[in-house]
Amino acid sequence: MKALVFNCPICDLAIPHSGLGDLRRLRREHFATIYPEFFRYAGRMSRRFVPYWVGLIILAIASAFWFLGKNNILSLIGSW
């Protein structure tokens, strides 16, 4: 079985891990200890993207309902 290894994209340090949960924890620890500025920046950016995507999904759902409702009204008027 091939060993799972994570290579840091910045310093190319090989970090062995046993699974995805372990990889996430080891990657977080590696970035927090060696690159604390990048770790804080990444945390801030991830907190900013969540409201953006939620708003985008709400906008897409609302526009789909508006479009479907408008088409239904237009089709009723056309067959009248």
Buried (B, 14 or more C-beta within 10 A) or exposed (E): EEEEEBEBEEEEEEBEBEEEEBBEEBBEEBBBEEBEEEBEEBEEEEEEEEEEEEEEEEEEEEEEEEEEEEEEEEEEEEEE
